[in-house]
Amino acid sequence: MDSLITAAARALSAGDSLAT
């Protein structure tokens, strides 16, 4: 479960980086 949360957090971080 923690791995899924971590993956989601990384995905959001990556999205923010691309959006910027």
N, C-alpha and C positions, 0 to 999 in steps of 0.2 A: 504494500500500500504506500509506504513512504517513497518508494522508487517512482510511483506514478505521480505523486505530488511534486517530487523533484523534477521529473520530466516536464510536468506542466509549467513549473516555475521557469525552467530553462527556455521552454517554448515562448512564454510570455516575454522573457528578457530578450530573446532573439528577435521577437516581433517588434519590441520597442526599439531595438537597435536598428532594424531595417526601416522602421517608420521615421526615425529621426533623420 
